[in-house]
Amino acid sequence: MLKKKLSKKRKTYIAAVRALMLISTAVTCTVAAFVVIYVIVKGVPNISWQLLSTAPSYLADTIGILPDILNTLYIVLATLVLILPLGVGAAIYLTEYATNKKIVAAIEYAAETLSGIPSIIYGLVGMLVFCEFFGMGTTLLAGAMTLVIMNLPTIMRTTQESLKTVPQSYREGAFGLGAGKWRVIRTVVLPGCVDGVVTGCILTVGRILGESAALLYTAGFAHALNGIIEGLGRSGATLTVALYVYAKEQGEFEIAFAIASILLLLTFLINLAAAMTAKFFKRRTAQ
Amino acid sequence: MNAKKKKRLFENIIHAIFLVLGLLTVGFVLLISVYLVISGIPAIREIGIADFLFGKTWASTAAEPKYGILPFILTSIYGTAGAILVGVPVGFFTAVYLAKFAPVKIKKFMEAIVGILAGIPSVVYGLVGMLVLVPGIRSLLNVPDGASLLAAIIVLAIMILPSIIKVSMTSLEAVPPEYEDASLALGATPEETYFRVSVPAAKSGIAAAVVLGVGRAIGEAMAVMMVAGNVANMPSLLQSVRFLTTAVASEMSYSEGLQRQALFSIALVLFFFIMLINAALNFFLKRDKEK
């Protein structure tokens, strides 16, 4: 009844925006589906046990990505080990200690600036500072340190969010019982921010998996098989960098697609893990 | 008394440690800025700022090298503008649909899709673009090489979609329902209400989403490197072009001397653009919060 009373102009407007919304949503959905399906169809058939379990060999003329998988793992571990104390510490300073509003504003502005800087600039500065100034050379460790600077705002923000949910009364209760500030932080505040730390770690791992520009000139692109300790001191390609090198420099598209499908699978897992931890911690806090 | 003093000293040390950790981000930003300025200035001085910024030829390996980065600057601006022109309308309408109209199931599903789009590494976009878009453009438009500004624009538009959708949705969902109820009660249809009341109310957040997209697009290196052909031409839609980011990345591995310093200067110019964009982003976010 009401619809009949609408003027023609209004009806066209409604039809137009409706169509635009549906088309846009369909486009978004199609693009995502196309990329995912295309990569999986082209990549999964190329994944073989030999690809996953060997290093590239010039003698046998085979390509294996085991070194790249290991390098990715090493760089993720090294980054997390370095970033956790720094990021969590910074978040604790902001929520527990900082009283000067100007300092807080400066820190938050700096964190926002850091998250806006493109990864190629991180790569360049990482190369100048870690590889050249500190004389570390092109190594996985230099790459990991570059990633630490890059991801610090993420860990800081997620930890800060979860610190805010620790009830003020817990802290006051502990203070009332005569605990010092450090003791309160260690026993009351820190256990309360586990969820934020875990979420931050998952997000960071996701970003490291996708990162290439920051690592190309800091961690390099060698494919040698190393243990974790010696590996960190040498140059090595992560999966993403290896994908780039195989596709752009060597024209090995089958290998590139195999790596791309592995990366997509890992992305699904990361998204799933993030959603599950969020649910898990929500349920726990609800109880 | 002594124990009390000791305890106070201990607490002060801990406080100092946390203060240092807290100031780390500020330190890192300073470190990056200082390093870029120090390593970027010498080449600009040597080449001359006007010749560097407005020179139309980049021939770094020629016998008489020329270091003009106007092609890179313009390519980055055109490429980003193109990506915004294509990506923002699609992202905006998707965001309004998902925030206001979509049934819960579709919304959940699409949010997962957007999450996946956001998580796909940029080199994967580059790879798909290289093997689908580039040959597609070549055969559809009948040009000798499909690796072009157009290919880069399409890839960038797809890459900025998820951040535009997410940020716009957040700000649309934060619009007070009273506004919408009032409009609906006055007889406006849902479409009119959401587009003429909610969207204007969320405009700071949507502007922030656009600026965020600009930052993403201008800073992207690897995907663009794989689809744009990487020749230092003045920008034109169907020609191979080089962006600011790819100019740095493509010559870094073998450059030395003045050429290498010029690359740092390009990075400094890029950093300058990013700082401007960050300032704009902060402005919109703050305005959004104040309301």
Chai-1 contact restraints between the chains, C-beta under 6 A:
chainA,res_idxA,chainB,res_idxB,connection_type,confidence,min_distance_angstrom,max_distance_angstrom,comment,restraint_id
A,I14,B,T189,contact,1.0,0.0,6.0,A-B,restraint_1
A,I14,B,E191,contact,1.0,0.0,6.0,A-B,restraint_2
A,V17,B,E191,contact,1.0,0.0,6.0,A-B,restraint_3
A,V17,B,F195,contact,1.0,0.0,6.0,A-B,restraint_4
A,L20,B,F93,contact,1.0,0.0,6.0,A-B,restraint_5
A,M21,B,F93,contact,1.0,0.0,6.0,A-B,restraint_6
A,M21,B,Y97,contact,1.0,0.0,6.0,A-B,restraint_7
A,S24,B,V90,contact,1.0,0.0,6.0,A-B,restraint_8
A,S24,B,F93,contact,1.0,0.0,6.0,A-B,restraint_9
A,S24,B,T94,contact,1.0,0.0,6.0,A-B,restraint_10
A,T25,B,T94,contact,1.0,0.0,6.0,A-B,restraint_11
A,T25,B,Y97,contact,1.0,0.0,6.0,A-B,restraint_12
A,V27,B,V90,contact,1.0,0.0,6.0,A-B,restraint_13
A,T28,B,T94,contact,1.0,0.0,6.0,A-B,restraint_14
A,C29,B,I113,contact,1.0,0.0,6.0,A-B,restraint_15
A,V31,B,I158,contact,1.0,0.0,6.0,A-B,restraint_16
A,A32,B,I113,contact,1.0,0.0,6.0,A-B,restraint_17
A,A32,B,L117,contact,1.0,0.0,6.0,A-B,restraint_18
A,V35,B,V128,contact,1.0,0.0,6.0,A-B,restraint_19
A,Y38,B,V128,contact,1.0,0.0,6.0,A-B,restraint_20
A,L86,B,L21,contact,1.0,0.0,6.0,A-B,restraint_21
A,L86,B,L24,contact,1.0,0.0,6.0,A-B,restraint_22
A,G89,B,F18,contact,1.0,0.0,6.0,A-B,restraint_23
A,G89,B,L21,contact,1.0,0.0,6.0,A-B,restraint_24
A,A90,B,L21,contact,1.0,0.0,6.0,A-B,restraint_25
A,A90,B,G22,contact,1.0,0.0,6.0,A-B,restraint_26
A,A90,B,L24,contact,1.0,0.0,6.0,A-B,restraint_27
A,I92,B,F18,contact,1.0,0.0,6.0,A-B,restraint_28
A,Y93,B,F18,contact,1.0,0.0,6.0,A-B,restraint_29
A,Y93,B,L21,contact,1.0,0.0,6.0,A-B,restraint_30
A,Y93,B,G22,contact,1.0,0.0,6.0,A-B,restraint_31
A,L94,B,G22,contact,1.0,0.0,6.0,A-B,restraint_32
A,Y97,B,H15,contact,1.0,0.0,6.0,A-B,restraint_33
A,Y97,B,F18,contact,1.0,0.0,6.0,A-B,restraint_34
A,A106,B,V26,contact,1.0,0.0,6.0,A-B,restraint_35
A,I107,B,G22,contact,1.0,0.0,6.0,A-B,restraint_36
A,I107,B,T25,contact,1.0,0.0,6.0,A-B,restraint_37
A,I107,B,V26,contact,1.0,0.0,6.0,A-B,restraint_38
A,A110,B,T25,contact,1.0,0.0,6.0,A-B,restraint_39
A,A110,B,V26,contact,1.0,0.0,6.0,A-B,restraint_40
A,A110,B,V29,contact,1.0,0.0,6.0,A-B,restraint_41
A,A111,B,T25,contact,1.0,0.0,6.0,A-B,restraint_42
A,T113,B,V29,contact,1.0,0.0,6.0,A-B,restraint_43
A,T113,B,N278,contact,1.0,0.0,6.0,A-B,restraint_44
A,L114,B,T25,contact,1.0,0.0,6.0,A-B,restraint_45
A,G116,B,G215,contact,1.0,0.0,6.0,A-B,restraint_46
A,G116,B,N278,contact,1.0,0.0,6.0,A-B,restraint_47
A,P118,B,G219,contact,1.0,0.0,6.0,A-B,restraint_48
A,I120,B,A221,contact,1.0,0.0,6.0,A-B,restraint_49
A,I120,B,T245,contact,1.0,0.0,6.0,A-B,restraint_50
A,I120,B,V248,contact,1.0,0.0,6.0,A-B,restraint_51
A,I120,B,A249,contact,1.0,0.0,6.0,A-B,restraint_52
A,I121,B,A267,contact,1.0,0.0,6.0,A-B,restraint_53
A,I121,B,F271,contact,1.0,0.0,6.0,A-B,restraint_54
A,L124,B,A267,contact,1.0,0.0,6.0,A-B,restraint_55
A,V125,B,I32,contact,1.0,0.0,6.0,A-B,restraint_56
A,V125,B,Y35,contact,1.0,0.0,6.0,A-B,restraint_57
A,L128,B,Y35,contact,1.0,0.0,6.0,A-B,restraint_58
A,I149,B,F28,contact,1.0,0.0,6.0,A-B,restraint_59
A,G180,B,E11,contact,1.0,0.0,6.0,A-B,restraint_60
A,K181,B,E11,contact,1.0,0.0,6.0,A-B,restraint_61
A,W182,B,I14,contact,1.0,0.0,6.0,A-B,restraint_62
A,G206,B,G119,contact,1.0,0.0,6.0,A-B,restraint_63
A,G210,B,P121,contact,1.0,0.0,6.0,A-B,restraint_64
A,S212,B,V123,contact,1.0,0.0,6.0,A-B,restraint_65
A,S212,B,M222,contact,1.0,0.0,6.0,A-B,restraint_66
A,A213,B,A221,contact,1.0,0.0,6.0,A-B,restraint_67
A,A213,B,M222,contact,1.0,0.0,6.0,A-B,restraint_68
A,Y217,B,M252,contact,1.0,0.0,6.0,A-B,restraint_69
A,T240,B,P121,contact,1.0,0.0,6.0,A-B,restraint_70
A,T240,B,V123,contact,1.0,0.0,6.0,A-B,restraint_71
A,L243,B,V123,contact,1.0,0.0,6.0,A-B,restraint_72
A,Y244,B,V123,contact,1.0,0.0,6.0,A-B,restraint_73
A,Y244,B,M222,contact,1.0,0.0,6.0,A-B,restraint_74
A,A247,B,L127,contact,1.0,0.0,6.0,A-B,restraint_75
A,K248,B,M226,contact,1.0,0.0,6.0,A-B,restraint_76
A,A256,B,L127,contact,1.0,0.0,6.0,A-B,restraint_77
A,A260,B,V124,contact,1.0,0.0,6.0,A-B,restraint_78
A,A260,B,L127,contact,1.0,0.0,6.0,A-B,restraint_79
A,L263,B,P121,contact,1.0,0.0,6.0,A-B,restraint_80
A,T267,B,G119,contact,1.0,0.0,6.0,A-B,restraint_81
A,N271,B,G115,contact,1.0,0.0,6.0,A-B,restraint_82
A,N271,B,G119,contact,1.0,0.0,6.0,A-B,restraint_83
